[in-house]
Amino acid sequence: MFQLTSSKALFERAQKNIPGGVNSPVRAFKSVGGTPVFIQSAKGAYLFDVDGNRYIDYIASWGPMILGHAVPELVKAIQEQAGHSTSYGAPTLLEIEMAELVNSMVPNVDLIRMVSSGTEACMSAIRLARGYTGKNKIIKFEGCYHGHADSFLVKAGSGLATLDIQTVPGVTAGVSVDTLTCAYNDVEGIRQLVAEHKGHIAAIIVEPVAGNMGCILPAPGFLESLRQICDEENIVLIFDEVMTGFRLAKGGAQEKLNIRADLVTYGKVIGGGMPVGAFGGKLEIMQHIAPLGKVYQAGTLSGNPIAMRAGITLLSLLNKEDHYTSLEKKTLYLKAGLEKVLAKAGIPFVVNQFGSMISVHFSDRPVTDFASSAASDTALFNRFFHEMLQRGIYLPPSAYESWFLNDALSYEDLDYTIGSAEESILSLV
């Protein structure tokens, strides 16, 4: 039985000075209940908490630790760069090298602007789309999360669903009016929205593979239809690849799914876990960003030298070796094992998987959008989460989050995870 004595003490202490005791809501374990685990260190595929417990990590810092934690080359690069100062507020060669590397790996990106978070990247891409088209409305999908900017908190998926927040105080009616929503994978719903607001829609923003209502795959033809609609109606198609960029393939979802977006947003992986984001795309659109154009975006820490050095190091490692085949094989192995033990338990379940993203839903029907994800047995997932945690498996503390594998995971780790899943689910049914 894992003891969390020190974590409990730290959580009590944290709540005296930090809202809810955490700096990002899902960490509070509100959905699954219990005490958040306070992490002390991580190495490879493992997390170590303040009580000395070891966990096999299936969060990977929500995606960026694609090669595992504390990768030696990455640690060395960060240490070396820190010796030259942590920030300059001025241009560096590293920014150029980072942009050149990203643009060489990603299809359909002519120019790229570095920022400090995925939220900032998505917010800036929306502003750019509006400035470029001269139109105000955007379409997003229920359950897709693009950060916490006002426009994105309308039916925003995992974080809000986890806390059962239906509307967000502080988001104005005007913002809500300009943000149209549709069910994920619903092409006819999109066509209807476009027809109803013809000539007023600046952008459609979408997670090409959703990760904030569990892992949800795009239905055949869904993204292709979005591309066609955007071409026909002069709408900017934005792929939010904060999770999928450089995780599904070197060129992200654009490469993996062979769909070209007009703008793409990035985060997480491109900084090797450092706070970083980026947005990029076609020259025709990107040239409207200041100082080339009049759409303003700025940031003192944009292109931070330590984040750039970390990102260059990690992307170079991904560019040199085929980690993507290895990761997908491991994820498929885990999927097959989970399906076998869950079927043996005789409970309804769905395991969704794409590349190295995977999620388990206790449901008797396909999970293809937010409504079907929300209809699954989240109470059972919450109990399953704690059973797995007690066996040293650290899953996302919400039924509405994708799991992320890292390539430091061994097949022994996967076998232990599958065996733990069997023990956990049998103890609950």
Secondary structure as GFF3:
##gff-version 3
##sequence-region A 1 429
A	DSSP	alpha_helix	5	14	.	.	.	ID=ss1
A	DSSP	three_ten_helix	19	21	.	.	.	ID=ss2
A	DSSP	three_ten_helix	25	28	.	.	.	ID=ss3
A	DSSP	beta_strand	39	43	.	.	.	ID=ss4
A	DSSP	beta_strand	46	49	.	.	.	ID=ss5
A	DSSP	beta_strand	54	57	.	.	.	ID=ss6
A	DSSP	three_ten_helix	60	62	.	.	.	ID=ss7
A	DSSP	alpha_helix	72	82	.	.	.	ID=ss8
A	DSSP	alpha_helix	93	105	.	.	.	ID=ss9
A	DSSP	beta_strand	111	115	.	.	.	ID=ss10
A	DSSP	alpha_helix	118	133	.	.	.	ID=ss11
A	DSSP	beta_strand	137	141	.	.	.	ID=ss12
A	DSSP	three_ten_helix	150	153	.	.	.	ID=ss13
A	DSSP	alpha_helix	158	162	.	.	.	ID=ss14
A	DSSP	alpha_helix	173	178	.	.	.	ID=ss15
A	DSSP	beta_strand	179	182	.	.	.	ID=ss16
A	DSSP	alpha_helix	187	196	.	.	.	ID=ss17
A	DSSP	beta_strand	201	206	.	.	.	ID=ss18
A	DSSP	alpha_helix	222	233	.	.	.	ID=ss19
A	DSSP	beta_strand	236	240	.	.	.	ID=ss20
A	DSSP	alpha_helix	252	257	.	.	.	ID=ss21
A	DSSP	beta_strand	263	267	.	.	.	ID=ss22
A	DSSP	three_ten_helix	268	271	.	.	.	ID=ss23
A	DSSP	beta_strand	277	281	.	.	.	ID=ss24
A	DSSP	alpha_helix	283	286	.	.	.	ID=ss25
A	DSSP	alpha_helix	305	320	.	.	.	ID=ss26
A	DSSP	alpha_helix	323	345	.	.	.	ID=ss27
A	DSSP	beta_strand	350	354	.	.	.	ID=ss28
A	DSSP	beta_strand	357	361	.	.	.	ID=ss29
A	DSSP	alpha_helix	370	374	.	.	.	ID=ss30
A	DSSP	alpha_helix	378	390	.	.	.	ID=ss31
A	DSSP	beta_strand	393	394	.	.	.	ID=ss32
A	DSSP	beta_strand	403	404	.	.	.	ID=ss33
A	DSSP	alpha_helix	411	426	.	.	.	ID=ss34
###
